Amino acid sequence: MKIQAWENHQKAKTEAKMRKVEVEVERIRSKSHDKLMNKLAAARHKAEEKRAAAEANRNHQATK
């Protein structure tokens, strides 16, 4: 009886630790995803600015 209780306790402890690790992994994954999405948005914004600058330069050259 004591051995069964000890085994059940160890299982419960291990499963709780596993759930905690899974939650942490999901949090890290989510944070990494958000960082990557922010980098993509920044790159897109920078590309738009460069396109606008190139267009303005083209227009300026065309008026000369």
Wavefront OBJ file of the C-alpha trace (Angstrom):
o trace
v 0.000 0.000 0.000
v 2.781 2.462 0.912
v 4.668 1.626 -2.269
v 1.577 2.285 -4.397
v 1.008 5.623 -2.638
v 4.664 6.570 -3.156
v 4.455 5.611 -6.847
v 1.266 7.641 -7.312
v 2.883 10.610 -5.580
v 5.947 10.382 -7.837
v 3.736 10.142 -10.928
v 1.719 13.182 -9.863
v 4.881 15.158 -9.147
v 6.385 14.257 -12.513
v 3.182 15.043 -14.412
v 2.905 18.424 -12.672
v 6.490 19.215 -13.595
v 5.808 18.155 -17.189
v 2.771 20.457 -17.391
v 4.849 23.311 -15.977
v 7.558 22.724 -18.593
v 4.957 22.558 -21.379
v 3.463 25.877 -20.261
v 6.935 27.443 -20.207
v 7.714 26.098 -23.695
v 4.445 27.512 -25.018
v 5.200 30.882 -23.418
v 8.655 30.962 -25.000
v 7.236 29.891 -28.374
v 4.615 32.627 -28.209
v 7.195 35.252 -27.246
v 9.495 34.164 -30.094
v 6.601 34.263 -32.548
v 5.707 37.789 -31.452
v 9.334 38.901 -31.846
v 9.499 37.482 -35.365
v 6.213 39.104 -36.342
v 7.507 42.454 -35.066
v 10.700 42.031 -37.108
v 8.641 41.257 -40.211
v 6.466 44.308 -39.622
v 9.547 46.493 -39.171
v 11.091 45.130 -42.371
v 7.836 45.739 -44.253
v 7.661 49.293 -42.922
v 11.276 49.977 -43.857
v 10.681 48.587 -47.365
v 7.669 50.875 -47.773
v 9.779 53.867 -46.721
v 12.507 52.917 -49.206
v 9.940 52.513 -51.999
v 8.484 55.923 -51.180
v 11.954 57.487 -51.175
v 12.804 55.843 -54.502
v 9.522 57.050 -56.003
v 10.169 60.581 -54.725
v 13.679 60.445 -56.215
v 12.273 59.235 -59.550
v 9.732 62.060 -59.565
v 12.437 64.562 -58.691
v 14.667 63.290 -61.497
v 11.730 63.387 -63.927
v 11.054 67.060 -63.156
v 14.663 67.990 -63.910
l 1 2 3 4 5 6 7 8 9 10 11 12 13 14 15 16 17 18 19 20 21 22 23 24 25 26 27 28 29 30 31 32 33 34 35 36 37 38 39 40 41 42 43 44 45 46 47 48 49 50 51 52 53 54 55 56 57 58 59 60 61 62 63 64
